[in-house]
């Protein structure tokens, strides 16, 4: 309104005008306050972990005809059908042993992560969900009340590959507040994963936190790089081809870490380990470079052969590696250079023939190692346990 209009308004008119304005201003808020359509999904929680390992999974999918719960690795709920309520909520309840589980739903043959679970498991091709069932047997990777290190996403430019690359780096508790230099441990993932796998699913940072707090491991920097590259080679190339990750690791990752982190120099302050494909990388990087590494860990792996899992593949992979690295196996002081060469594979693991062929190669050349077979197969429960056993051996 202009001033001349306001001047003609009496007290009642001004009051009425203010009332109308206030009413108009309140309309949007009133509209927002109106309850909209509600579904059971608005208050749904999943999974719900109860006492004694009781777990209930819930999914709202009113129009679905069939929902099955799936699992990566053995689980009591694997391939179990869920039951639908009249309100469209699918439910399944079971009792689980303490562990970290990877699961998802099959909704009318469509893979769906649990939409009510904010702990995703992301790998190279899928998004799934994580479920932690606590208990004494898995306290070693629990988020306990101890000093915690930091995990950072770190980007670097790979000159050998010509692209920007990502890795995850764990720094131990207190790193940002001191000037101490630390040993460095390079931890490599498997073929189906990326550099996020070890902290997200392997719980590497919590395992390190708990071991350091208990005095069972020395504080260390842990570098978790991405093992896949945009170029073919190695397991993804012709048999015997050089893996481009090896050049990325030696020429780009290691120099970046040496330049940007307070790491102690020398081979006795460096370790390398990995699972599956990462175990193969460990052998192909670590053994020919014992001037750089004194500690090697091989989890559910061995010298692999371009993902050829035929009966002769294990022997051919080790024979080829031996020919390509003849000088390594002829070194009479090789055992003096290796402080720890530790391997473990499950007795039901399909990789076991490759592990045995690799151990036979070591035996033939009198290379000292420690092999500890475990139960189970090619699964994360084993790899978390292997890491928990391997880390205390380092830098002693």
Protein Blocks (a to p, Z undefined) as FASTA:
>chain_A
ZZklmmmpcfklmmmmmmmmmmmmmmmmmmmmpccdddfklmgccddddeehiacddddd
fkbmbdcdddedjdfkgoiacdddfkopacdddddddddddddddeehiacddfkbccdc
ddfkbccdddddddfklmmmcccdbddddddddddddfknopacdddddddehklmmcbd
cddddddddfkbcfklmmmmnommmmmmmmmmnopaccdddddddfbdfbeehjlmcehi
acfklmmmmmmmmmmmmmmpccdedjklcccddehjlmmmmmmmmmmmmmlbcbdcdehi
addehhiabfklmmmmmmmmmmmmmmmmmpmklmmmpmbdcddddfkbcklmmmmmmmmm
mmmnopacdddddedjddfklmmmmmmmmmmmgoZZ
